[in-house]
Amino acid sequence: MQKIRFILSTLAVMLLVITFASFTRAQNRTWIASDGDDAFPCSRTAPCKTFAGAISKTDEGGEIDVLDPNSCGTVTITKAITIDGGTGAGWASVLDNLGTSAITVNVATSGLDHPDTAAVILRHITFNGVSQAPGSHGTNGISYVRAERLYVEGCIFENFTNSGINMNLTDSGSVWVKDCRFDKTTTGIKATTTSGFAVANIDHSRFSGMANGVNALTNAFVTVRDSYFGGMTSTNNGAVTAQTTSTVNVETCMFANNAVAVNVAGGTVRLSNNDFFNNTTAIAGGTAESANNNRFAGNATDGATSNVITVK
C-alpha cells in the first residue's frame, strides 16, 4: 500500500510539473480570443486575451493568431514575430486612446532578438486612434523604430493624431505596405531615419480624407504603386511629399480632389503612368521627373514636370 501511495504521489508531482510547463513554455503559435485570459498558456484551447499577454509566450519567429473579433490591446514587439488578426471568424482590432502608439516595433536588443535580421509581419488588424472621441487619443497606429523588415498587409488605420505608420528608425530598415486603408488620420505614412536608409514600399492602398498621405523625410526612399489618394487637405505637405534627401517613385496611382497631390519639397519625385484629376495643385514645390505618360485634367494648377525618365 505504501508503495502504491508513493507511485501515485510521484505521478501527481509529474503531472503538476507537466501542466505548469505547458502554461509557461514559449510556443511557435499562440492564440487569443475575446473570452481568453492572459494567465492562460495561449494555446488553441486555452487562449490569451491580448497581444501583450501572448507575445511573451510566443517563440521568436512564431505567430500570434486571433480566434474571434476582439479588441486585442496595445503591444510593444521586441522580436521577430507574425501577428495575424484573421478573416472570417477572426479580425483583430486595437483601439488606442492612451496617447501612445497602438503597436510599437522596436527589436533593439542584440543577441537573441537579432535586430539586424528580424522581420515583423502584421496582417488583418484594424487600428483606431479614436481622434473624434472626447478624451485621450492614439498618436500612431504603428511606430516602427527598429527591425530589419516590417510587413503590413490588409490593415486599416483610422483616427490617429500623428500617423497611421510612423517609420522613425534608428538604423536602416524597410517596410512593405500592401492592401491597406488610411482614413481620417493626420498623416498616412511617415518615413525617416537617423542612420542609414528608410525604405518604404507601398502597394495597392487607399489614402482618403486626411491632411497628408505619404511623407518621405530624411534619407527615405519610397515607392508607391497602384494606390488612391483623395481628399488630402494639407497645403504644407500633400498626398505625396518628398523632403530634402528623400526620393519618391510614384507609379499607376490616382490623385483626385487634393489640396496638393505631389509636393517636391527639396527631394526627388519620379512619376510614371499616374492620373491627376480635380486637385487644387497637382505638383507643388518644384519639378517632378516624368516618363511623359502622366495625365492631368481639371486641376487649378498642374505644376511642373520634366520628361527625363528614359522609356525603353
C-alpha atoms as one frame of an Amber mdcrd trajectory, in Angstrom:
protein
   0.000   0.000   0.000   2.835   2.367   0.907   4.456   1.667  -2.458   1.201
   2.452  -4.296   0.866   5.746  -2.403   4.447   6.647  -3.349   3.784   5.885
  -7.024   0.558   7.930  -7.012   2.310  10.862  -5.313   5.135  10.745  -7.847
   2.674  10.687 -10.742   0.780  13.650  -9.259   4.004  15.679  -8.986   4.964
  14.793 -12.551   1.514  15.810 -13.816   1.792  19.113 -11.946   5.219  19.806
 -13.465   3.980  18.961 -16.970   0.891  21.166 -16.526   2.965  24.098 -15.240
   5.417  23.710 -18.124   2.562  23.807 -20.624   1.449  27.138 -19.143   4.873
  28.749 -19.259   6.697  27.263 -22.226   7.002  29.522 -25.276   5.313  28.156
 -28.378   5.683  28.642 -32.123   1.981  29.511 -32.405  -0.229  31.152 -29.781
  -3.879  32.192 -29.797  -6.007  34.989 -28.365  -9.799  35.248 -28.032 -12.412
  37.632 -26.631 -13.116  35.265 -23.737  -9.448  34.394 -23.166  -7.231  35.192
 -20.194  -3.614  36.349 -20.233  -2.912  33.925 -17.376  -3.670  31.060 -19.763
  -0.930  29.384 -21.868  -2.306  30.965 -25.113  -2.939  27.540 -26.654  -5.784
  26.879 -29.082  -7.986  25.520 -26.289  -6.823  27.981 -23.583  -6.236  31.269
 -25.438  -4.967  34.551 -24.045  -6.910  37.825 -24.145  -4.407  40.350 -25.604
  -1.394  40.649 -27.877   0.684  41.727 -24.875  -0.324  38.582 -22.985   0.528
  36.290 -25.893   3.809  37.783 -27.080   5.903  36.622 -24.105   4.610  33.078
 -24.643   5.418  33.061 -28.365   8.818  31.975 -29.672  10.948  34.353 -31.702
   9.808  33.961 -35.309   6.499  32.466 -34.147   2.916  33.587 -34.768   0.002
  35.003 -32.773  -3.444  34.255 -34.261  -6.878  35.634 -33.362  -9.854  33.300
 -32.947 -12.763  35.791 -32.990 -13.466  39.547 -33.336 -11.635  41.084 -30.432
 -10.060  44.290 -29.144  -6.570  42.941 -28.617  -4.818  45.777 -26.752  -1.611
  47.685 -27.429   1.733  45.885 -27.556   5.462  46.504 -27.992   7.159  43.989
 -30.283  10.802  43.271 -29.419  11.468  40.173 -31.535  10.706  38.713 -34.950
   7.059  37.655 -34.947   3.867  37.420 -37.028   0.540  38.728 -35.732  -2.436
  37.702 -37.873  -5.814  39.176 -36.967  -7.504  36.677 -39.245 -10.508  36.957
 -41.532 -13.961  35.485 -41.210 -14.299  34.313 -37.614 -11.296  36.404 -36.580
 -10.443  40.064 -37.243  -8.422  41.841 -34.606  -8.782  45.448 -33.537  -6.534
  47.717 -31.479  -8.376  50.717 -30.044  -5.798  53.156 -28.720  -6.887  56.085
 -26.555  -3.750  56.121 -24.408  -1.854  58.924 -26.173   0.646  56.325 -27.433
   1.192  54.047 -30.422  -1.086  51.050 -30.805   1.795  48.756 -31.819   5.468
  49.643 -31.389   8.068  47.634 -33.321  11.437  48.001 -31.615  13.742  44.991
 -31.924  16.602  46.870 -30.326  18.444  44.271 -28.256  21.330  42.433 -29.872
  21.794  38.708 -29.357  18.714  36.504 -29.361  16.430  39.214 -30.751  18.523
  39.710 -33.936  17.627  43.355 -34.689  19.616  43.331 -37.944  17.696  40.356
 -39.383  14.340  40.431 -37.577  11.179  40.512 -39.705   7.848  41.528 -38.154
   4.606  40.722 -40.011   1.256  42.354 -39.130  -1.871  41.215 -41.007  -5.613
  41.876 -40.877  -5.696  44.333 -37.982  -7.827  47.459 -37.572  -6.039  50.327
 -35.791  -8.319  53.016 -34.317  -6.927  56.078 -32.536 -10.443  57.445 -31.750
  -9.377  61.033 -32.513 -13.019  62.068 -32.970 -13.975  60.921 -29.459 -13.543
  63.059 -26.302 -10.540  62.402 -24.070  -7.153  60.952 -24.989  -6.341  59.703
 -28.493  -3.816  57.406 -30.099  -0.825  59.077 -31.760   0.314  56.348 -34.207
  -1.152  53.092 -35.402   2.299  51.528 -35.793   5.519  53.081 -34.528   8.391
  51.391 -36.379  11.678  52.076 -34.582  13.978  49.100 -35.223  13.853  45.784
 -37.109  15.282  44.812 -40.453  11.835  44.477 -42.070   8.201  45.221 -41.303
   5.361  43.818 -43.400   1.894  45.373 -43.008  -0.830  43.637 -45.015  -4.609
  44.077 -45.145  -4.761  46.566 -42.269  -6.966  49.620 -41.613  -5.688  52.798
 -39.925  -8.148  55.451 -38.775  -8.422  58.406 -36.412  -4.799  58.860 -35.282
  -3.444  62.287 -34.358   0.012  61.689 -35.884   0.418  58.807 -38.361  -1.047
  55.505 -39.384   2.502  54.166 -39.740   5.301  56.253 -38.246   8.572  54.858
 -39.626  11.062  56.715 -37.435  14.121  54.460 -37.486  17.363  54.435 -35.546
  19.082  52.350 -38.260  18.363  51.124 -41.780  15.075  49.290 -42.244  12.320
  48.539 -44.751   8.528  48.478 -44.609   6.201  46.753 -47.085   2.602  48.026
 -47.023   0.008  46.213 -49.141  -3.808  46.317 -49.357  -4.172  48.838 -46.520
  -6.546  51.755 -45.865  -5.682  55.050 -44.193  -8.668  57.212 -43.226  -9.155
  60.339 -41.078  -5.568  60.299 -39.803  -3.230  63.318 -39.829  -0.608  61.536
 -41.985  -0.929  58.084 -43.510   2.747  57.076 -43.563   5.881  58.949 -42.469
   9.338  57.607 -43.327  12.625  58.839 -41.857  15.758  57.559 -40.137  18.596
  58.956 -38.047  21.067  56.436 -39.513  21.217  54.533 -42.791  18.146  54.445
 -45.042  14.387  54.184 -44.536  12.911  52.202 -47.434   9.137  52.068 -47.848
   7.250  50.056 -50.470   3.513  50.830 -50.705   1.246  48.818 -52.982  -2.491
  48.837 -53.673  -3.535  51.046 -50.744  -6.029  53.869 -50.164  -5.396  57.231
 -48.509  -8.538  59.315 -48.028  -9.875  62.285 -46.103  -6.690  63.218 -44.215
  -4.195  66.078 -44.049  -1.280  64.181 -45.655  -0.806  60.845 -47.374   2.840
  59.700 -47.628   5.585  61.956 -46.260   9.189  60.984 -47.106  11.609  62.730
 -44.758  15.355  62.331 -44.059  17.094  59.555 -46.048  13.802  57.974 -47.111
  13.395  56.023 -50.346   9.716  55.402 -51.028   7.941  53.628 -53.873   4.152
  53.922 -54.221   2.284  51.791 -56.724  -1.359  51.224 -57.708  -2.795  53.378
 -54.909  -5.502  56.029 -54.466  -5.085  59.444 -52.834  -8.249  61.509 -52.361
  -9.296  64.458 -50.226  -5.908  65.375 -48.721  -6.328  68.819 -47.141  -2.778
  69.971 -46.260  -1.064  72.622 -48.351   2.175  72.263 -46.330   2.816  68.690
 -47.437   0.270  66.874 -49.591  -0.839  63.464 -50.764   2.796  62.515 -51.515
   5.746  64.618 -50.322   9.495  64.241 -50.903  11.524  66.279 -48.420  15.253
  67.021 -48.761  17.468  63.872 -49.046  14.460  61.719 -49.949  13.300  60.072
 -53.183   9.737  59.012 -54.023   8.750  56.896 -57.022   5.031  57.013 -57.897
   3.586  54.618 -60.466  -0.012  53.947 -61.605  -1.727  55.992 -58.884  -4.842
  58.190 -58.828  -4.751  61.654 -57.219  -8.167  63.296 -57.003  -9.595  66.274
 -55.099  -6.463  67.010 -53.068  -5.235  70.439 -51.981  -1.742  69.301 -53.087
  -1.274  65.978 -54.874   2.538  65.762 -55.122   4.916  68.079 -53.295   8.544
  68.214 -54.475   9.776  69.745 -51.206  13.540  69.515 -51.791  13.673  65.812
 -52.641  13.187  63.860 -55.867   9.822  62.691 -57.208   9.585  60.336 -60.198
   6.184  59.906 -61.884   5.028  57.220 -64.299   1.513  56.465 -65.553  -0.433
  58.441 -62.923  -3.727  60.384 -63.057  -4.108  63.870 -61.545  -7.747  64.994
 -61.605  -9.508  67.925 -59.890  -6.704  68.808 -57.497  -6.079  72.404 -56.425
  -2.366  71.891 -57.190  -1.251  68.691 -58.894   2.502  69.229 -58.455   3.829
  71.787 -55.981   7.183  72.984 -54.683   9.416  72.030 -57.609   9.677  69.962
 -60.769   8.799  66.284 -60.780  10.629  63.850 -63.059   8.233  62.265 -65.540
   8.133  59.420 -68.040   5.848  61.628 -70.187   2.893  59.306 -69.618   1.006
  61.021 -66.761  -2.480  62.507 -67.259  -3.729  65.866 -65.922  -7.276  67.253
 -66.055  -9.409  69.618 -64.005  -6.615  70.833 -61.711  -6.480  74.511 -60.778
  -2.701  74.237 -61.303  -0.952  71.291 -62.948   2.571  72.202 -61.817   5.880
  71.384 -63.470   7.263  68.127 -64.834  10.490  67.317 -66.646  10.414  64.381
 -69.067  13.770  62.934 -68.051  12.804  59.324 -67.272  14.009  57.182 -70.163
  11.380  54.938 -71.712  12.858  51.856 -73.343
